[in-house]
Amino acid sequence: MKEKVVLAYSGGLDTSVILKWLIEKNYEVIAFVADVGQDDDFEACREKALLLGASKVIIADLKREFIDGYVLKAIMGNAIYEDRYLLGTALARPLIAKKQIEVAKAEGANAVSHGATGKGNDQVRFELCYYALMPGVKVIAPWKDREFLSIFKGRTDLLKYATEHKIPVKASIAKPYSEDDNLMHISHEAGILEDPMYTLHKSMLEKMVMPQDAPDKETRIVVHFKNGVPVKVINKDDGTVKEDSFDMFVYLNEIAGKNGIGLLDMVENRFVGIKSRGVYETPGATILHIAHRDIEGIAMDREVMRLRNMLTPKFAELIYNGFWFSPEMDFLMAAIEKSQELIDGSVHLCLYKGNVLIEGRESPSSLYNKKLSSMDIEGGFDQTDSKGFIKINAIRLMAHRAIVEANQKK
């Protein structure tokens, strides 16, 4: 009997060639297609995989689980890699890998495969998840296979192979850059974008318009949070209300995209040690990230925030590097969820030409005391107490200065 392998299949150039190559290597290939919100024709994808020789095609609708179990968890923890990237691709990979392993177990397959390059992050993300969830799994990674690499040097060889084997592909040499699409974002990289001085053209954008092309009109919304999770969005202009997490996220993508919100062009540090340039469109999540950070300002204790802020960069790094299913992630997630227990309330926002402007916030868990902080009334705070507070904190500063001056006199 042929050995079964479950291939993470997208229907694109790379995975279509890999599917055919695996069949030529005498594997029985089960194509696994994860619907995480990308703009694809999944039935056409199924037909193509079967045409190429897949024994079975399994298409899983993962959109809701992606939002609830991954995207909103990242928003809750303010996960942002290198202070800029909201991790759209990185968040989808552990979910895809988890479901791929579930399919492998259900189908009696001991091997899984993916089409990620040996220079990128996704190979790490997929494979760390595979091994974490199925320790004895056999991983077939063609872009790290010497035989495969001897045949395929790059995109041109893939296109040539596709033509020779009558593999229908939409890719062309005229559009050499790569895209990864899901409900949270779309990324653009490689090809012409590998020149860091190449300016992206607005025709490349798919989820949003350029900020300068957005309407000369503000859109005002309110985002409601419960335990750090967005639970409702209200459009103050037309009365639209969204409370279902999936519907809410789709709606935020729509209105953010129309207002030119969520564009990022950056050079980042890949886990494997290579710098890469990426252009990201992340409309709805950008709004939620900004709103969530603001509601924390009024509802989160200062010392809890300081501790959580120490954890946030590590949280983002673990997501980016592929350690979603790890003991350290379990620890961090528990701490983050604990920090969010009283993060309730609403944030009022104005969306305008790429900007998300905060117009106000309120919370039943508010730690803000207007009387206490007022400069106009005493409000229960004895200002003379500050004199001793400052002197106590100045003790070490005065001691340090005395030592410095003594050394300067020597």
C-alpha positions in Angstrom: 0.0 0.0 0.0 1.1 3.6 -0.7 2.0 5.7 2.2 -0.6 8.3 3.0 0.4 12.0 3.3 -1.9 14.9 4.2 -0.8 18.0 2.3 -1.7 21.5 3.4 -3.1 22.5 0.0 -4.0 26.0 -1.2 -4.6 25.4 -4.9 -1.7 27.8 -5.8 1.4 27.2 -7.8 3.6 25.8 -5.1 1.2 23.3 -3.5 -0.2 22.2 -6.8 3.3 21.3 -8.0 4.1 19.6 -4.7 0.9 17.6 -4.9 1.9 16.2 -8.3 5.5 15.7 -7.2 4.4 13.7 -4.1 2.2 11.5 -6.3 5.2 10.9 -8.6 7.1 9.9 -5.4 4.4 7.1 -5.0 2.5 8.7 -2.1 -1.2 8.7 -1.7 -2.0 12.4 -1.2 -4.9 13.7 0.8 -5.3 17.4 0.1 -6.3 19.4 3.1 -7.7 22.9 2.4 -8.2 25.3 5.3 -10.8 28.1 4.8 -9.5 30.8 7.1 -11.3 33.6 5.2 -9.2 33.8 2.1 -10.9 34.9 -1.1 -10.8 31.6 -3.0 -13.1 29.3 -5.0 -12.9 26.3 -2.8 -14.9 24.0 -5.1 -12.5 24.9 -7.9 -9.7 24.1 -5.5 -11.3 20.7 -4.8 -11.7 19.9 -8.5 -8.1 20.9 -9.2 -6.7 18.7 -6.5 -8.7 15.7 -7.7 -7.6 16.4 -11.2 -4.0 16.3 -10.2 -4.5 13.0 -8.5 -5.4 13.6 -4.8 -7.2 10.6 -3.4 -9.4 12.8 -1.3 -9.9 16.5 -0.7 -11.0 17.8 2.7 -12.1 21.4 3.0 -12.5 22.7 6.6 -14.3 26.0 7.4 -12.2 27.4 10.1 -13.2 31.1 9.9 -15.1 31.3 13.2 -12.5 29.3 15.1 -9.8 31.5 13.6 -11.4 34.6 15.0 -12.5 33.3 18.4 -9.6 31.1 19.2 -6.7 33.0 17.7 -7.3 36.5 16.5 -9.2 37.8 19.5 -6.8 36.0 21.8 -4.0 38.0 20.2 -6.0 41.2 20.5 -6.6 40.5 24.2 -2.8 40.3 24.7 -2.0 43.3 22.5 0.2 41.0 20.4 2.2 43.1 17.9 5.6 41.9 16.5 8.5 44.3 16.5 6.0 47.0 17.6 4.3 47.0 14.2 3.0 43.7 12.8 -0.3 42.3 14.0 0.6 38.7 13.1 -2.2 37.9 10.6 -0.3 35.0 8.9 1.4 33.8 12.0 -2.0 33.4 13.8 -3.5 31.3 11.1 -0.7 28.7 10.9 -1.2 26.9 14.2 -4.9 26.5 13.5 -4.2 25.1 10.0 -1.5 22.8 11.4 -3.8 21.6 14.2 -6.6 20.7 11.8 -4.2 19.1 9.4 -2.9 16.8 12.2 -6.5 15.9 13.1 -7.1 14.9 9.5 -3.9 12.8 9.5 -5.0 10.9 12.6 -8.6 10.4 11.2 -7.3 9.2 7.9 -4.6 6.9 9.3 -1.8 9.0 7.7 1.6 9.1 9.4 3.0 11.9 7.2 2.1 15.5 6.6 3.4 18.0 4.1 3.4 21.7 3.4 4.7 24.1 0.7 6.5 26.6 2.8 9.9 27.7 1.7 13.1 26.8 3.6 13.9 30.5 4.0 10.7 31.6 5.7 8.8 31.6 8.9 5.9 29.3 7.9 8.0 26.2 7.7 8.9 26.7 11.4 5.3 27.5 12.4 3.9 24.4 10.6 6.5 21.9 11.7 6.7 23.0 15.4 2.9 22.6 15.6 3.1 19.2 13.8 5.6 17.8 16.3 3.9 19.4 19.3 0.6 17.7 18.4 1.8 14.5 16.8 5.3 13.8 18.0 6.0 10.8 15.8 4.7 12.4 12.6 6.7 12.3 9.4 7.1 15.7 7.9 7.7 16.1 4.1 9.0 19.6 3.4 9.9 19.6 -0.4 11.6 23.0 -0.2 14.2 21.4 2.1 14.5 18.2 0.0 17.6 18.1 -2.1 16.0 16.1 -4.9 13.2 18.6 -5.1 15.6 21.6 -5.0 17.7 20.1 -7.8 14.6 20.3 -10.0 13.0 23.5 -8.8 15.3 26.5 -8.3 12.5 29.0 -8.1 9.2 30.3 -9.4 10.2 30.0 -13.1 10.9 26.3 -12.7 7.6 25.7 -11.0 5.7 27.4 -13.8 7.6 25.4 -16.4 6.8 22.1 -14.5 3.1 23.2 -14.3 3.0 23.8 -18.0 4.6 20.4 -18.8 2.3 18.5 -16.5 -0.8 20.5 -17.5 -1.3 22.0 -14.0 -3.7 25.0 -14.2 -2.3 27.9 -12.3 -3.1 31.6 -12.0 0.4 32.6 -11.2 2.5 34.2 -13.9 6.1 35.5 -14.2 4.5 38.9 -14.7 3.2 38.9 -11.1 6.0 37.4 -9.1 5.2 38.6 -5.7 3.5 36.3 -3.2 0.3 36.8 -1.2 -1.2 35.2 1.9 -4.8 36.0 2.5 -7.1 35.3 5.5 -9.9 36.9 7.4 -7.5 39.0 9.5 -5.2 40.3 6.8 -3.5 39.9 3.5 0.3 40.0 3.1 2.3 40.8 0.0 6.0 39.9 -0.2 8.8 38.6 -2.5 9.4 39.4 -6.2 9.4 43.1 -6.9 8.8 43.8 -3.2 12.2 42.4 -2.3 13.5 45.8 -3.3 13.0 47.8 -0.1 12.8 51.0 -2.1 10.0 49.7 -4.4 6.9 51.7 -3.5 3.7 49.7 -3.4 1.0 50.7 -5.9 -2.6 51.1 -4.7 -3.6 48.5 -7.3 -2.0 45.8 -5.1 -4.4 46.5 -2.2 -7.3 44.1 -1.8 -8.8 44.7 1.6 -8.6 48.5 1.8 -7.9 51.7 -0.1 -5.0 53.9 0.3 -5.6 56.5 3.1 -5.4 59.4 0.7 -8.2 57.7 -1.4 -10.5 57.2 1.5 -13.7 59.4 1.8 -13.4 63.0 3.1 -15.9 62.0 5.8 -15.5 60.6 9.3 -17.1 57.3 10.4 -17.9 57.0 14.1 -18.2 53.7 15.9 -18.3 52.3 19.4 -16.6 49.0 20.3 -17.8 47.2 23.5 -15.5 44.9 25.5 -16.2 42.2 28.0 -13.2 40.5 29.8 -11.0 42.1 27.2 -12.9 40.6 24.3 -14.8 42.8 21.8 -18.5 41.8 22.0 -20.3 44.5 20.1 -19.7 47.2 17.5 -22.2 50.0 16.9 -22.0 52.4 14.0 -23.1 55.7 15.4 -23.8 57.2 12.0 -26.2 54.6 10.6 -27.2 52.5 13.7 -25.6 49.3 12.4 -25.1 46.8 15.3 -22.9 43.7 15.2 -22.6 41.3 18.2 -21.6 38.0 16.7 -17.8 37.8 16.7 -17.5 36.7 13.1 -20.0 39.2 11.7 -18.4 41.9 13.8 -15.0 41.2 12.4 -16.2 41.1 8.8 -18.0 44.4 9.3 -14.9 46.0 10.9 -12.8 44.9 7.9 -15.3 46.5 5.6 -15.6 49.9 7.3 -11.9 50.1 8.2 -10.9 49.1 4.6 -13.1 51.9 3.2 -11.4 54.4 5.5 -7.9 53.3 4.5 -7.0 51.8 7.9 -4.5 49.0 8.5 -1.7 49.4 5.9 1.8 48.5 7.0 5.0 48.4 4.9 7.9 47.1 7.0 11.2 45.2 7.0 11.0 42.6 9.7 13.3 40.0 11.2 12.3 36.4 10.4 12.9 33.7 13.0 15.4 32.0 10.7 17.7 35.1 10.8 16.8 36.7 7.5 15.3 40.2 7.1 12.3 40.4 4.8 10.1 43.1 3.5 6.3 42.7 3.8 3.3 44.8 3.0 0.3 44.0 5.2 -3.4 45.0 5.0 -5.0 44.5 8.4 -8.1 46.7 8.6 -10.5 45.4 11.3 -7.8 44.1 13.6 -6.1 47.5 13.6 -9.3 49.1 15.0 -9.7 46.4 17.7 -6.0 46.6 18.7 -6.2 50.4 19.2 -9.6 50.2 21.0 -8.5 47.4 23.3 -5.3 49.2 24.4 -7.5 52.2 25.2 -10.1 50.4 27.3 -7.2 48.9 29.3 -6.1 52.4 30.2 -9.2 53.1 32.2 -9.9 49.6 33.6 -6.6 47.9 34.2 -4.6 48.2 37.4 -1.2 50.0 37.0 1.0 47.2 38.3 -1.0 44.5 36.5 -0.5 46.5 33.3 3.3 46.8 33.9 3.6 43.1 34.4 1.4 42.3 31.4 3.4 44.7 29.2 6.6 42.8 30.1 4.9 39.7 28.8 3.4 41.2 25.6 6.6 41.2 23.5 7.3 37.6 24.4 3.7 36.7 23.6 4.0 38.3 20.1 7.4 36.6 19.6 6.0 33.1 20.4 3.2 33.6 18.0 5.5 34.9 15.2 8.0 32.1 15.8 5.5 29.3 15.8 5.3 28.3 19.5 1.5 28.4 19.8 1.4 24.9 21.2 4.0 25.2 23.9 4.1 25.2 27.7 5.4 28.8 27.7 2.4 29.8 25.6 0.0 28.1 28.0 1.6 30.0 30.8 1.4 33.3 29.1 -2.1 32.8 27.9 -3.3 32.0 31.4 -1.6 35.2 32.7 -3.1 37.3 29.9 -6.6 36.0 30.4 -6.4 36.6 34.1 -5.4 40.2 33.4 -8.5 40.7 31.3 -11.1 39.7 33.9 -12.3 43.3 34.5 -11.5 44.9 31.1 -15.1 45.8 30.4 -16.6 48.9 28.7 -16.8 50.8 25.5 -14.5 52.9 23.3 -15.8 55.6 21.0 -13.8 55.9 17.8 -13.6 58.1 14.8 -12.2 56.5 11.5 -10.8 59.0 9.0 -8.3 58.5 6.2 -6.2 55.8 7.7 -6.5 57.1 11.3 -8.3 55.6 14.3 -9.0 58.5 16.6 -10.1 57.9 20.2 -13.1 60.1 21.2 -13.9 58.7 24.6 -14.2 55.6 26.7 -16.3 54.4 29.7 -16.1 51.3 31.9 -18.1 49.8 34.8 -14.7 48.6 36.0 -13.2 52.1 35.7 -10.3 52.9 38.0 -10.4 56.5 36.9 -11.5 58.9 39.7 -12.3 62.3 38.3 -12.4 63.9 41.7 -9.1 62.3 42.8 -7.3 63.4 39.6 -8.8 66.8 39.3 -6.5 69.9 39.4 -9.5 72.0 40.5 -10.8 70.2 43.6 -9.0 68.5 46.5 -10.9 65.2 45.9 -9.7 63.3 49.0 -6.0 63.4 48.0 -3.9 65.3 50.6 -1.4 67.0 48.3 1.1 67.6 51.2 1.6 63.8 51.3 3.5 64.1 48.0 6.3 66.0 49.8 7.3 62.9 51.8 6.7 60.6 48.8 9.1 62.6 46.7 11.8 62.8 49.4 11.7 59.0 49.9 12.2 58.4 46.2 15.0 61.0 46.1 17.1 59.3 48.8 19.0 57.1 46.3 19.4 59.9 43.8 21.0 62.1 46.4 23.3 59.3 47.6 24.4 58.6 44.0 25.1 62.3 43.4 27.3 62.4 46.6 29.4 59.5 45.4 29.8 61.0 41.9 30.9 64.3 43.3 33.3 62.6 45.8 35.0 60.7 43.0 35.3 63.8 40.8 37.3 65.5 43.6 39.8 62.7 43.8 
